[in-house]
Amino acid sequence: MIRVGIIGAGNWGKNHVRTFSGLDNVVLTAIADGRPEIRSAVEKQYPTVTAFGDAGDLISSSEVDAIVVATPSPTHADLACAALRAGKHVFVEKPLAISIEDAEAIQQEAKRAGRVLMVGHLLLYHSAVHFLKQCIDSGELGKTLYMYCERLNLGVIRPDENALWSLGPHDISIVRYLMPGEIADVSARGAAYVQDGVQDVVFVNLRYRDGRMANIHLSWLDPHKVRQITLVGDEKMAVFDDMAAQEKVRIYDKGAERSADAVGYSESLAVRSGDILIPKIAMKEPLRTEANHFIECIVEGKTPISDGQNGVDVVRLLDAAQRSLESGGLPVPIGTGGTKESGIEAEVTT
């Protein structure tokens, strides 16, 4: 049995409390939260769980093997490093840190400690995203040409981080997962309409060295609630709509083809529009799949799909996008180190 402690049990952290408390091979032993009302609510619902007011008490507890850090992003580095130095396995919510230096420090601490470090890139554990990955790897879409993501809503407007850092980790992690390879540069443009200096809408472009491209549209100031990913291949195209109740993925047998036997230019191009396939996908709760994967990696010594290096790479791209945003959209070159997909193909089970 893996004994788990959770730092931060409100907002998103309460979902980790619910999820880890219901897993096999797991005992939720403690939480830490500075808010008395949160501690009281957890103790009432989970009488066997110890509620600490100070994260340091949980980190030093001999009754905890693994720690989930579900606190505001600026606190991730200090808490994760302290937990790793205490010999705990660590799961950190996205983003891993708010600077490249801090993200790399956490990664190095995990290596020194010989402990599992996993980052909460939740959508890498979504059944529909796994299906899209299989479609790409099997060659069903042909060669992937480009993709774009939309994450929009009239939602929570955060005063301490912009839409890029609040929403962007999800889609940047998905882009890296579905379109591995070296990214040449990143550019971003955005605007702050509600609060000075805090961008409500951001458009990010990632350009690959081989000519592929990914675009990401992020906004919490939009009339539509959209969670959508579009993949365009040279044989087929795919759309993942996370807001759809059931038919979350559609495969379009569409494309543009050039005939080598054509007499003239106009005859050489043809647009093909075939059937639309709506595959049956067994949907599982991503958070439960993610939590199970963390425990599995601890027990079996596996490397998580969203490991520390994955977290560092996402922060590196977020940092480049932020610098581009501050420069009015100028492309920021990305070095070859750390931008390749790690190639980890760890199996995710539930």
Protein Blocks (a to p, Z undefined) as FASTA:
>chain_A
ZZdddehjehjlmmmmmmmmmpghiacfbdcdfbfklmmmmmmmmmmbccdfbfklmmmp
ckbfbdcddbdfklmmmmmmmmmmnopacdddddfblcfklmmmmmmmmmmnopacdddd
fklmgfklmmmmmmmmnomnopafbdcddddddddddfkbcfklmmmmmmmmmmmmmmgc
ddfbdcdddddfkbghiafbdcdddddfkopacdddddfbdfbdcdddddddfkbccddd
fkbmklmbccddddddddfkbfblmlmpccddddddddddddddfklmmmmmmmmmmmno
pacfklmklmmmmmmmmmmmmmmmmnoopacdddfehpacehiacdcdZZ
